Each structure stands twice: as C-alpha cells, then as structure tokens.
Amino acid sequence: SLIGRLMFKLPEEMGLIAIAVRQTQGKGRGGNVWLSPVGCALSTLHITVPLHSNLGQRIPFIQHLVSLAMVESVRSIPGYEDIELRVKWPNDVYYSDLMKLGGVLVTSTLIETTFHVLIGFGLNVSNSNPTICVNDLITKFNKEEGTKLKALTADRLIARTVTVLERLIDIFQEKGPNGVLPRYYKYWVHSGKQVRLHNEEGPIAWIVGIDDYGFLQVHEEGKGVESVHPDGNSFDMLRNLIIPK
C-alpha cells in the first residue's frame, strides 16, 4: 500500500522497491493470505511498461518472468545450477514438484499508455519451518554431492531477482515470448504432465506449454490444444487438477 501511494508521485524513470524483513498483511492470489515469517525474501517492486510494447500487449506474462527470475536468482550462481528450484504456472516457485517455496502477486494499473505494475514476490530463504527453504536445499545438495556451497541471504536473492528480471524484460521487449520461453521451460515442473480438468472425474489432458499471452496450454483428448486462463483457474499440484476458482 505504501508503494501504491508513492508510485504516481515519482518520475517514471525512477525505480521503486519496498523490502520487508517480515510482513503482517501479506496477500496471495484470489485474496489468499500470504504467510511471511522471518527468513523470507519479501519485496514489492514498481515498474512501468508501455502499453504499445511486446510486454505491454501481453501483461499477464510478467508473473512468469518474475517466477523465472526468482529461480534464476539462485540457479544462475556458479555452483548452484543444480539446486532443484522450479517454476510452477502461473506464479509459484517450487522445490522440484514437491512443495512451494515462493510466489508472485502482480497487480497493474493502466494510465493513458503506460502500465504501472506492482510486483510482490516472496521466497523462503532460511526458515525451515513448517516445510523447507532454499538453504535447506543447499545443505541437502552439499551432503549428496560433497560440495561446500554457502548459504544464501534474502537481500542477495532480492537483488539478484530484480537484476535478472530487468534482463528478462529487456529480452521480452526485443524478442517477445520466444526470447524467454526456452529459459522458462528449462525450469518449469509441468512438461508432459497429465492432469484432470474441472474435477477428479473430469477429462484427461496433457500440459503442452504456455501461449503467447502466458495462458496454460493443455491438450484434451479428442479436442486439441486449448488455453487455460490463470485468473479463472487454479492448478492443484497435490491432486493434479486444473479447477475453476
């Protein structure tokens, strides 16, 4: 809410970010509560995107770019390439396909020909409870591989996420979705996965990829490839379901 008040009062070329050690009123998609214990990398970033640009015409893609940037903030560090962080459509960061370590919430406001975008992102860096954190994955990797990778800090991963995101946006603006999708697919959890649509007795479909606007593409038996809108559907990884919200 602080950045929401400030963002229209500053020059467009000025960057703006809020960083919290802990949040007390974190928000997730669909009004869900976002838990934010100490040990997480928590921030809200303000960016502007011209409406008549590659990304401005495909604004839902921002959440995918941020999820990818969060994963690459760790896996682009030399030696950390095999730490098993992955992206889950549309806006989560996972340990393999097992459990959630982070997420993204994007809101945008169009004023004349400019999108003002607020990007909230959080990643569990060093809190082992109640599930697992990035540094637990590093410890696990060190034990299995005999390496001595150092634990990471929240401030470093926030800085790296913003830096990687800036590069991804530049690539997207120049080349469109095809400029970033190979990197996105390298880290996502869904390739070739079979799911049920609507409910546990619903039709079977296979995940194909995401389309030019960031919507999930599924191939339903006998129906060909269809796109699934992230704002109207939820991906339940535990039950392997894509269900309307």
N, C-alpha and C positions, 0 to 999 in steps of 0.2 A: 504493500500500500504506500510506503514511503517513496519508492521509485515511481509508482504510478502518479504521484503528485509532482515529482520533480521532472519527469521526462519531457514535458512540454515546455518547460521553462529554460532549458539549456539548448545551446546550438546543436543542430543535428550532427555535426561532425564530432561532437564530444562524446566519448564513451562513458557509460554509467553502469556500475555494478554494486550490489549490496551483498556483503558476505556475513553470515551468521555462524557463531560457534554452536548455537542451539536455537531452534525455532519452537515457539509455543503455539503457533496457529498455522502450522503447515497445511497445505492443501494439495490434494491429488486430483486426478480426472474425475468428472462426474460428481464433484462435491465430496469425494472421499477425504478422510483425514490422513495427513501425511505425518508419520512419526519421525521425530528429528532428535535423536539422542546425541549427547556429546560424542565426538569421534567421527562424525559425518562431515563430508564436504558439502556445504549448503550455500547456495547463492542464487541471486536473481540478477539477470543481465538484460539491459535495454539495448536493442539495436534498431536501426531503421532500414527498411527495404523499399526501394522504388517499386511502385505498382507495375510499371511497364518494364519489368526486367524478368529474366528467367525464373528467379526465385519468387518475385512478386506475383507472377502468374501461377505459381504452384506453392502457395504459402504453407499448406499442410506439411510440406517436405521438411520444414525447419526442425520439427521434433525428431525426425530421423537423423538429420545432420548432427543434432546435439547428442543423441544417444550414441552415434558413431564416434563423436569427438570424445565423449566420456570414456568409451572403451579404448580408443587410441591414446588417450592421455596416459594410460598405463602400458598398453601393448606396443607403443612406438618407442618406449625407452629401451635402449640396448640392453639385452639380457632378460627383459621382461616380456618378450614377444609371445611366449607360450603360457603366460598366466591366463587361465581359462575364463576371461570375461567375454560376454557376448551381448549382442543386441536382440531384443525381443520387440516385435511390432506391437503397438506403434511407438511406445515411448519408455521402454524399460531396459535396464542393464541387468544381466543375469550371470550367475556362476554356472557355466555350462548351460544345460536346460533344467537345472535343479532348483535354484532359488534366486530370488530377487535381491540385488544389492543396491539398486538405484533406480531413479526415474526422472522424467522430464514433464513439466507442465508449461505449455506455451499459450499465451493469450495475445491477440493482435487487435489494434485499432487502426482503421484506415482514415487518414485525414488528407483530403484532397488527393494527391497522387503518391502518398507515402504511407507505408505500413509502419506503425510504431509497435514493436514486438517486445513483450516481456517474457523472458525465458527463465523459469525456475528449474534448477536441477540439483539433485542430491545424490551422493554416493557414500555408502558406508565404508569408510576407510579403515577405522581402527576399533570399532565396537563389536566384540564377538557375540554379544547377546542381542536378540534372542536366537539369531541364526548364524551368520558368518560374515566376515568382512574381507576387504581386499588384502589386508596384511595377513589374515589367516591363510589366504590362498598362496601368498608369497612364502609363508612359513612351510606350508604343505609342499610347495614346489621345491624348496631348498632341501627338505628331508628326502624327497623322492629322487631328486637329481644330483644331490651333493653340491649344490651351489650355495653361495653366500650373498644372495640378493638382500639389499637393505629394505627395511620397512619404509613405506611412503607416508607423506604427510598430506593433510587436507589442503593446506594452502598451495602446495606444489601441484596437486591434481586439479584444483580450480584454475590455476594459472595455465597449466598445460591444456586443459579442456577449452578455455577461451582462445588460446593461440591456435589450436587445431581447428576449432570451429571457424575462426576467421579465414583460415586457408581453405576449408571445405566450401564456405560460402563463395569465396573468390572463384574456385573451380566450377561451382554450380552456375554462377552467373556467366561464366565464359562458355561452358560446355553443356549445361543443362544436366538432367538426371544421369545420363550415361557417363558423365565425368566422375560421378561419385558412387554409382551403384556397384561397380566391381569391389570397391573397398567395403561397402555396406554388406554385401553378400559374403564376403570373406569372414565376417564376424557374426552373422546372424544365426539364430538357432533353428530356423524353420525349413531349411532346404529339404524338399521331398517329403515332408511330414504329412501324414494322413490325419484328417480331422473330421469331426461331425459338425454339421451346420444346424443351428437353432436349438437343438436339444440332443440328449443322449441317444434318442432313437431316430434322429434326423439323417438326411442324406450324407453319404460319404463324399469327401472332397480331398484333393491334394493341393498343398500350397505350392504355387508357382513362383511368385515373386511379388514385387510391388510395381504399380503402373507409374506413368509419368507424373501423376499428381499425389503419389505417396499412398494410394489405397492398396490394400492387400489383394492380390490376385489368387483366386482359387479355381481349380478345375473340378467341377462336379460331374460325376458320371452321367454321360448322355446329354450334358448341357453345354459343354465347352467351358471357356475361361470367363469368369465374372470377377468384378471388383467389389470389395467389401469396404464400406466407409468406416473409418476409425471412430467417428463421433456417434455412430448409431450402433456399434457392435463392440463387444469385449472378447478378448482372447483368454480363455481359461486354460492355462497350461496344465494344471493338475488333472483336469478332466478331458483335455484335448478337444475343447469345444469352442466354436465361434458362435456367440449367442447375442441376440439383440438386447440392448440395455433398456 
